[in-house]
Amino acid sequence: MPLIKVQTSVSAPVGEEIEAMLKSLSAKLAKHTGKPESYMMTAFEAGIPMTFGGTTDPVCYIEIKSVGTMKPDQTQAMSQDFCQEINKALGVPQNRIYIEFADAKGAMWGWNGTTFG
C-alpha cells in the first residue's frame, strides 16, 4: 500500500543503479511506515521536462502515499532520509527536491480485486 514515486529532470542512471536506488527506497519506506516491504511499491521516471524556481537546473518531485496517517515527525524523518538518498543517487541538490506526503483512506486504495477499507 505505501508508494514512493520519483520524477526527475535528470537522465536515468544505468539499470543496475536504478534498481539499487528503488530497492533502497522500498526498504526505507517500509522502515519509516512500519509496514511490511512486501506491500511497498516504487516508481521512477527520469528525463521529464521540469522547472523549479524558474530554472531547468536538476530537479526532483517525490510522492509518498500510504494508507493510514503519517505523523509530522515521521514525514520530517522521511524528508531528510529521501532527500539525502536522491541527492546521492541522482545528484539533485536537496533544495531542489519537493516531497508530497499523502494519507489515503483504506477504501480509496485498491489491491487484489478489493480495497484496504
C-alpha beads as a LAMMPS data file, in Angstrom:
LAMMPS data file: protein, C-alpha beads

117 atoms
116 bonds

1 atom types
1 bond types

-500.0 500.0 xlo xhi
-500.0 500.0 ylo yhi
-500.0 500.0 zlo zhi

Masses

1 110.0

Atoms # bond

1 1 1 0.000 0.000 0.000
2 1 1 2.779 2.567 0.531
3 1 1 4.088 4.080 -2.690
4 1 1 7.107 6.233 -3.400
5 1 1 7.192 7.734 -6.881
6 1 1 10.215 9.719 -8.043
7 1 1 10.041 12.066 -11.032
8 1 1 13.134 13.965 -12.101
9 1 1 14.526 16.116 -14.864
10 1 1 17.898 14.344 -14.833
11 1 1 18.733 11.448 -17.132
12 1 1 18.247 7.941 -15.816
13 1 1 21.297 6.225 -14.374
14 1 1 22.238 2.797 -15.721
15 1 1 19.850 -0.085 -14.980
16 1 1 21.718 -1.540 -12.006
17 1 1 21.898 1.868 -10.296
18 1 1 18.157 2.437 -10.772
19 1 1 17.376 -0.995 -9.361
20 1 1 19.627 -0.384 -6.340
21 1 1 18.017 3.014 -5.709
22 1 1 14.475 1.611 -5.952
23 1 1 15.297 -1.268 -3.609
24 1 1 16.835 1.156 -1.122
25 1 1 13.779 3.451 -1.289
26 1 1 11.482 0.448 -0.783
27 1 1 13.368 -0.746 2.308
28 1 1 13.490 2.769 3.779
29 1 1 9.792 3.365 3.156
30 1 1 8.960 0.081 4.921
31 1 1 11.116 1.123 7.869
32 1 1 9.577 4.595 8.105
33 1 1 5.964 3.420 7.799
34 1 1 6.368 0.275 9.903
35 1 1 4.657 -1.760 7.181
36 1 1 5.970 -4.936 5.514
37 1 1 8.175 -4.382 2.493
38 1 1 6.021 -6.896 0.627
39 1 1 3.437 -4.071 0.310
40 1 1 5.885 -1.362 -0.869
41 1 1 5.776 -0.028 -4.426
42 1 1 8.377 2.204 -6.055
43 1 1 8.274 4.051 -9.382
44 1 1 10.883 6.119 -11.205
45 1 1 10.570 8.482 -14.155
46 1 1 13.620 10.323 -15.494
47 1 1 14.227 12.948 -18.144
48 1 1 10.958 14.795 -17.505
49 1 1 10.940 18.452 -18.584
50 1 1 10.601 20.330 -15.280
51 1 1 11.358 23.706 -13.726
52 1 1 11.905 24.804 -10.143
53 1 1 12.403 28.411 -9.136
54 1 1 12.202 29.434 -12.774
55 1 1 15.163 27.332 -13.930
56 1 1 15.609 23.964 -15.586
57 1 1 18.536 23.003 -13.338
58 1 1 18.244 19.425 -11.995
59 1 1 15.033 18.983 -10.003
60 1 1 13.036 16.162 -8.444
61 1 1 9.447 15.646 -7.290
62 1 1 8.598 12.742 -4.992
63 1 1 5.178 11.424 -3.996
64 1 1 4.828 9.288 -0.887
65 1 1 1.394 7.793 -0.314
66 1 1 0.229 5.385 2.347
67 1 1 -2.978 4.038 3.817
68 1 1 -3.373 5.467 7.298
69 1 1 -1.975 8.555 8.919
70 1 1 1.602 9.778 8.685
71 1 1 2.628 11.906 11.649
72 1 1 4.690 15.131 11.363
73 1 1 7.785 13.601 12.989
74 1 1 7.508 10.667 10.584
75 1 1 7.271 12.876 7.473
76 1 1 10.151 15.037 8.741
77 1 1 12.374 11.958 9.088
78 1 1 11.302 10.681 5.663
79 1 1 12.004 14.061 4.053
80 1 1 15.535 14.080 5.426
81 1 1 16.212 10.456 4.517
82 1 1 14.758 10.542 0.991
83 1 1 16.286 13.928 0.071
84 1 1 19.714 12.554 1.043
85 1 1 19.085 9.343 -0.911
86 1 1 18.019 11.153 -4.095
87 1 1 20.890 13.635 -3.827
88 1 1 23.344 10.740 -3.517
89 1 1 21.768 8.599 -6.257
90 1 1 20.868 11.282 -8.829
91 1 1 22.909 14.342 -7.884
92 1 1 19.850 16.563 -7.476
93 1 1 20.528 19.209 -4.807
94 1 1 18.339 18.720 -1.736
95 1 1 16.988 22.267 -2.022
96 1 1 15.567 21.349 -5.462
97 1 1 13.523 18.376 -4.234
98 1 1 9.853 18.598 -3.296
99 1 1 8.124 15.735 -1.493
100 1 1 4.351 15.383 -1.273
101 1 1 3.084 13.168 1.549
102 1 1 -0.481 11.888 1.176
103 1 1 -2.547 9.769 3.555
104 1 1 -5.110 7.566 1.838
105 1 1 -8.274 6.111 3.304
106 1 1 -8.319 2.331 3.047
107 1 1 -11.446 2.345 0.880
108 1 1 -9.640 4.603 -1.611
109 1 1 -6.736 2.191 -2.193
110 1 1 -7.373 -0.946 -4.251
111 1 1 -5.379 -4.152 -4.396
112 1 1 -6.019 -7.739 -5.466
113 1 1 -9.609 -7.063 -6.536
114 1 1 -10.604 -5.396 -3.276
115 1 1 -9.646 -2.379 -1.139
116 1 1 -7.958 -1.864 2.214
117 1 1 -11.080 -0.263 3.706

Bonds

1 1 1 2
2 1 2 3
3 1 3 4
4 1 4 5
5 1 5 6
6 1 6 7
7 1 7 8
8 1 8 9
9 1 9 10
10 1 10 11
11 1 11 12
12 1 12 13
13 1 13 14
14 1 14 15
15 1 15 16
16 1 16 17
17 1 17 18
18 1 18 19
19 1 19 20
20 1 20 21
21 1 21 22
22 1 22 23
23 1 23 24
24 1 24 25
25 1 25 26
26 1 26 27
27 1 27 28
28 1 28 29
29 1 29 30
30 1 30 31
31 1 31 32
32 1 32 33
33 1 33 34
34 1 34 35
35 1 35 36
36 1 36 37
37 1 37 38
38 1 38 39
39 1 39 40
40 1 40 41
41 1 41 42
42 1 42 43
43 1 43 44
44 1 44 45
45 1 45 46
46 1 46 47
47 1 47 48
48 1 48 49
49 1 49 50
50 1 50 51
51 1 51 52
52 1 52 53
53 1 53 54
54 1 54 55
55 1 55 56
56 1 56 57
57 1 57 58
58 1 58 59
59 1 59 60
60 1 60 61
61 1 61 62
62 1 62 63
63 1 63 64
64 1 64 65
65 1 65 66
66 1 66 67
67 1 67 68
68 1 68 69
69 1 69 70
70 1 70 71
71 1 71 72
72 1 72 73
73 1 73 74
74 1 74 75
75 1 75 76
76 1 76 77
77 1 77 78
78 1 78 79
79 1 79 80
80 1 80 81
81 1 81 82
82 1 82 83
83 1 83 84
84 1 84 85
85 1 85 86
86 1 86 87
87 1 87 88
88 1 88 89
89 1 89 90
90 1 90 91
91 1 91 92
92 1 92 93
93 1 93 94
94 1 94 95
95 1 95 96
96 1 96 97
97 1 97 98
98 1 98 99
99 1 99 100
100 1 100 101
101 1 101 102
102 1 102 103
103 1 103 104
104 1 104 105
105 1 105 106
106 1 106 107
107 1 107 108
108 1 108 109
109 1 109 110
110 1 110 111
111 1 111 112
112 1 112 113
113 1 113 114
114 1 114 115
115 1 115 116
116 1 116 117
